[in-house]
Amino acid sequence: MAACQGGRLVVHFTNRKNAPFLFSTRTGTRPALRRMTSLTPDDVATYTATRRAQSATNGTINRELEVLARAFTLGRKLGLLSVTTWRVRDHHLTESAPRSGFFERAQFDAVLRHLTHTVARDVPTGDDGTTVRRKVRVPAPDLRLACEIAYTYGWRMQSEILTLERRHVALDAADGMGTLCLDPGATKNDDARVIVVTPALRSTLQAHLASLDASGIGTPYLFVHTEGPLRGQRIKDFTRAWRIACRTAKVPGRLRHDFRRTAVRGLVNAGVPERVAMEITGHRTRSVFA
């Protein structure tokens, strides 16, 4: 059995009595293997220094060293390693504080106005009717809808919103108000979620579904490419379009993850109890209110 994190730190587990655990830090294409019983705090310090020189953050290094710490724990439980006089977790690095950005409504609206898709279109070059194929930017109502969901309910963009299927939308549910749902196991904390959408969001969802029907694309997904070589495939991300929109709206560097904190704040300010707000966004701890 082998565990690997970051492609650099590898812990090999074997049932051989003479080499139960081996530790390696990749120096090239082949790892340099060592017995874990021979490891010292200096080895962890060397590994940390090497990863920092490779521009790895403290958080990344901590996640990688957790693999080694787990291997020591398993080795002791199985009787393959004696209790060591030092612990990997004693070398835990200080990580940056959690991000605390919020999106004000004016900033959010400005970014939405500049969200676009890049598509190839025939562009006229003169009065004689000749055209040339060029890449142009066109409005992206589907990306704006995805951002509206994130801004309102704090759902995660890539793993929750962009994976939504048409079956997750029920416009006639909740006495006609409409609902959106996430399946059990489809969220980070594995909990199912069902929310009643706002009237504005219900109208936008209805228009989006009508647009999908008109496109003739047969797909179960809610957010798909409607033009180009990826036509019909699910939109997996739109990082570049997001960055361009933020720069154009004069709010560069904003993160879509800011929607989660913004949504919680908006829900609580609207009178939603904190516990209910956390259930809607999928937060497990109150650290989001700190």
N, C-alpha and C positions, 0 to 999 in steps of 0.2 A: 504494500500500500504506500502511496506517495502523496504528499500534500505540497502544493506549490502556490506561492503568492507573489504577484508582480513579476514573475519570470526570472527572479533572481535568488530568492531564498527557497531552498528545497529541503524538505525533511523526508527521509526514506525510513519506512518502518518494515522490519523483516523479523521473522521468528527464529533466525539463526542466533544461537547462544553467544557466539563470538562477536557478533556485530548487530546488536538489536536496533540501534539508531545511528543514523549517519546525518551529518549536517553539511550543507554546502552553500557557498556563495558563488554565484556564477561569475567567472572572470573572463569568459569567452563563450564559445559554443559548447564546451565541455565543463561540467562542474568539478570543483576540487572537493572531494569527499573527506570528511573527518568524523571520527567517533564523537558522539555528543558528550561522552564522559570526559573528553579532553578539553571541552569548551570552557572558557573563562570569561569573566566580565569584559576583559580587554578585547575578546573576539566580537562581542556585541557592540562595543564602542567603535571598533574598526568598521564593522558593517554599517553602523549608523553614519559614520563619517563618509564612507564610500557613497551611500545613498544620497546624502546631502550634497555631495559634489556632483551628483547626477540630477540635482534640482528636485529631488523628492521632498514633499512636505513632511512635517512632523506627523501629521495624521496618517499619511501613507506608510511611513516607516513603522509607526505603532501597529497598524493593521498587519504588516508583514511579520513583525516580531511576535504577534499573537500566535502565529503558526508554530513558531519555535517553543513558545511558552506552553502551548497545548501539547506538543510532543513530549516535553518534560513531564507534564502531568500524567499523560497516558503511560509513559515509561515507568513512573513510580507506581501507578496503580497496578500495572501488570508485573511488577517485581523485576523489571529489566534494568531499572536504574535505581540507585540508592538516593536517599534524600540529599540533595545538594545544599551547600552552604550559601548559595546565592540564588536569586530568582530573576528571571528575565524581566518580569513586570516591574522590578525595581528600577529598570532603565527606561521606564515610560517617559516619553517626551511631552512637554507642554504643547498643547494644540491651540490653534486660534479660537477665539470665542465664536459661538454660533452667529451666523449672519443675522442682521436685524433690520433689513431693508423693508420699506413699505412702498406701495404704489399709491400715490394720490390719484384721484379720479381724472384730473386734467392731464396728468402725465400718461395715464393709461389710455385715455382717448387719443392723445397725440400719437402714441405708438401704434394703436389700431389703425389709424388713418394711413400709416405708411407701411403696413404689412402687405407684401405683394408676393406673387409667384413670378418666377422667371420662365418664360416660354418662348418658343421659336414662332415667329409670325412673318408673313410676307408684308414688307413695308414698301409703300410707293416711293420711287426715287425721282419722279418727274411727272410732267403733264402728259407724257406719251403713254401712260399706263404701265410702264415697266415697274417691276418690284424686285426686291432683294430680300433674302431670308436673313432675318436678324433676331437676336434675343432681345425681348422687351419685357418690361415689368407690367403686370396686370393686377388689379385688385384681388385680394384673397379673402373672400367672405368666410371660407371654411376655417382658415387659420384664426380669423377674428372670433368666430364662434368658439373655437377651442380655448382661446384666451379668455373669453367671457365666462366660460364654465369655470376655468381656473380662478379667475378674479372673484367670482361670486361664491364658489363652494370650496376652494382651496385644494382641489384634487391635483394629484401629481400629473404633469403633462405627458411624459413619455410612457410611463407604465400604466396609467389609468385612463387618461382622456383619449390619447391617440390610439388606444387599443379598443375603444368602445365599438360595439356593433349595433346595427339598426335595431336588433331585438332588445337592446338595453333602453330604448326610447319608447315610452308609452304615453302618447299625447292625450289619450282619452282616460287615463287612470286618474285617481284622486278627484273624482267628480268633474273630470274634464280639465283639470288644471295641468295635468301632465307630470310625468316622473322620469328620472334618470336613475339607473341602477348599476352597481358593480357586483359581479359574481363573487361568492366566497372563494378565497384563494387567489383572486386577481389583484388584490391590494397588497401593500407592503406588510401589513399586519394580519393579512388573510381574512379580515372581516368583510362581510357583505355590507353594501351601503345602498340605501334608497332615499332619494331626495325629491321633493316637490319643486318643480322649476318655477321661476318667476314668469309673469305674463309676457314680459319682453323676450325672455329666453325661449319660452314656448313658441312664440311667433317666429323667432330666428331659426329654431330647430325645424319647424314646419316648412319654412321656405327652403332650408338646406335639404331636407328629404325630398321635396318636390324637384329641386335642382338635380339631385342624384338620379331620380326617376327619369327626368328629361334627358340626361346624358346617355342613357341606355347602357350604363355600366352595371353589370350584374355582380355585385359584391356584397358580402355581409357587413363590411366595415362602414363606419360612419364617416371617417376621414380618409379619402383616397385621392390619388393623382387622377386628374381628369384630362390631362393632355400629355403629349410627349411619350417617350419610350417606356415610362413607368405607369402609363395609363392603366387604371384598374387596380393598381397595387396600393396597399395601405401606406399612408404617410407615416413614416417612422420618426421623423424629427424635422425641425425647420430652423435649426440654430443659425444658419447664415442669414436667412430672411429676417429672423428676430434681431440679430445684431445690426443689420442695415437699418431696420425700422427704428431701433433705439437711437442710432447715431443721427438719423435724419430728424427724429423728433427732439434732438438735443438732450437726450438722457442716456448717454453712452454707458455701457457697462452694467446696465440693469439685468437682473436675473429673473427668469420665469419662476424660480423657486420663491421669489418675493411674494408671489400670489398667495402662497399658503398663509403667511403671516397676515397679509392684507385681508384675506377672506375671514380669518378668525376675528380680527379686530372689527371688521364690518358687521359680522354676525352678532358679536357681543354688543356693539354700539346700537344695533337695531333691536336689542332687548332679548336676544336668544341666550338662554343660560349657558355658562361656560361648558358644562358637561355635554350639552347637546351640540354646541358648536364644535367641540372636539370630535364627537361622533360623526358629524357631517364631513369634516376635513380629514379625519383619519388619524388625528394626533392621539398618542397614548399617554403623554405626560404633559404637565402644565408648564413646562419650560418655554413653550411658545408664548406664554403671557409675561415672561420675565422681561 
